[in-house]
Amino acid sequence: MLTVYNCIVNEHDVRLVFLAAAICIFSCLTAVDLLRHARYSAHRTIWLCVSAASCGFGIWATHFIAMMAFSPGLPNGYDGLLTVLSLFIAILVTGFGSFIALTAKWKNADLAGGAIIGTGIAAMHFTGMSAFEVEGRIVWDPIFVAAAFGVGIILGAFAIRLALSQAEDKTRHAAAALLTLAICGHHFIAMSAVSITPDSSIFVPENAIPANFVAVTVALVSTFILIGSSIALTIDVRNRRYRLELRRMHKLVNAAVEGLVICDGEIIVTANESFCALTDTDDSRLAGSSIAAFLPDARLRSKLLSDQNELIEADLMTENGGIIPVELIAHTIDFNGKWHRAVAVRDLRSRKEAEAHINYLAQHDALTGLPNRRNFNARLDQLIAASMGGDETYLALFCLDLDRFKEVNDLFGHAAGDNILQRVSSAITKLLGKDEMLARLGGDEFAVIVPGLVTPTAASRLADKILEALQSENLNSPIGFLISTSIGIAIFPVDAGDRETLLNQADTALYQAKAEGRNTYRFFEAKMGAEARERRMIEHDLRNALPRNELRLVYQPQMRMDTGAVTGFEALMRWHNPRQGNIPPTIFIPIAEESGVILQLGEWALREACREAASWDKPLSVAVNVSAVQLYSHDFPQRVHHALLHTGLQPHRLELEITETALIKDTNRALTTLRQLKALGVRIAMDDFGTGYSSLSNVRAFPFDMIKIDRSFIKSVDKNEQAAAIVKAVLGLGRGLGMPVLAEGIETPDELEFLMGESCSAGQGFYLGMPSPMEDFRHLTSDDVEATAKKLMAL
């Protein structure tokens, strides 16, 4: 391309060439930026036209300034019409190529659009050359013409591809450089194809525009257009960035869960989507409306829109008239150059519902939904306080406790127990009026408050209905367990003047109802209170009896009937209370079992009896009574084993006496415990045989070593034929099973003679030996036992 170089250096003013190149570079940078901007702008068509005008004027200006730099040495000028036409060709073809590059969806559309722009460069150039008037003939070299077309089209195509690539920041200058090369390269290669032969017969028309004038005019106009395009582009890019930032901020605000309202005074300027959704309002209607439509309270609005920035709870009015609890806080912000109040709105419905649910759980039982003890106490205190005003009515308090409920849980599981509690609560609730309350105090304990009674005895009608309702529930029982309850009733103000005392009185009446057979109700009576107080005093003293050394063991001898030899002793517990003196076991043992103190008392008795027996010279046995509470404790076999190890007593010398009633609560568990005890080598005796349930099946199922006939059958056995028949049957059963039988409660010589005649194995009773401290029987535990036995038989 040496010819191109010669054309530029030898036939052009290099200074104007550089000016043309500078304008070309500036226009190409502007065109690339405008083209990229048009791709993302919402007003794509407008910016495509601006881009086409900028690029077209750049191509046109580059051509004519470069033509001004061309020096053919002959008079010349320009045809005005063709000059203007070349400008329009540059703009239109460039615009069409840009449109194809941006909008066409087919492959390589950007290359095709760039090629069209290259074609436009050529079309503009040769149209502009047609406007060139010179005194000579113009001849074109087709090779250079073809090369000019090729350079313009190829470089133009790749310039547009770079301009529209994804890596915009990196390709901006490369795209502008390629487009500049396309324009300048085409122009100067095409100019190298021109040969002008002087011809005096050809005249430049008088109306031809002088080249200098055209060049200067074109340069000035193009420069102003390009500067204007750049300014417009800068402003639009800045506005676009502002709009993008504003849109981003709107998206950010709309993403907030809380509602947000911008207010100018009380007039809403804008609000986010969360507020629109909260108030069920279309955002198009919010702008310009008053916030008073959503916050009617004028005092609250004044406080909110002041500069206090205080957190406020209020009710928000929705468009459809609904009310929503909300939390509001406002801050002053600069919005569009003016101070506004931004109000944040937080929906409190979920929190209020959670608080209400928590409050409900704090006041109600989770299983039955009934008021709990806390709710019950508050309601009872309220009614008692209201009754203090002189109202001549009574208030009844029912305390209910389900009968044998623990057996349901033990036999059928807690799910069955929960079902019963729900059915009971449902059945009783149906019987109550609006002012009456049923509450679950815990476990299977319920309470009913019945205010406004005309007479105290009116409460009995509701008690009868409750018992009848539970009997009806039994018909639909899924487990076949009979539901019943015991009810204690106390009347305010007859029985008590405060809640605590009233509850105690009702509880006392409940205990009396259970003691009298259950499935019934009892009103509180004064004597019940005295008995209950005495019972509580005994329980309190019993808990301190061991630390105070008030308990002791006495022993009653057990003897063989055939030889009269003492085989062992039964250890019996005695209690001397400093306040009441000697308290019979028939009184304090049941209280100990109900209160759980029997576990400590029973362990003490076991250790003491084993310690005493281990000190005897003769290997006599010692019998210790075992409570049902002890039998079902999880570590009872371990406690027995520890007592034997601690005292050194041989296991076969220890006999544990267990009643039949202790076995029926949980036969499988009881059988497991007895087998563990047998594995230790301990003997097991069935105590009070005949007074429990299923005696024969128990004898067969459990590993007993002895049967003890209850004293109730021995009493007057020599005179009572029915008692004699029962005793004979038991003795025959023992012989058939190969199991010794011991008769308890032998008190007369005739009873002893009868039992010896029936070949009873062993016996004990007042006639054979009164329960006494072991010091009274030392002669029986010494080596000289035979003489002592003969002495006893002589009696």
Summary of the structure (lengths in Angstrom):
residues: 795
radius of gyration: 57.3
end to end distance: 156.5
largest distance: 183.8
contacts: 2589
relative contact order: 0.04
helix: 57%
strand: 19%
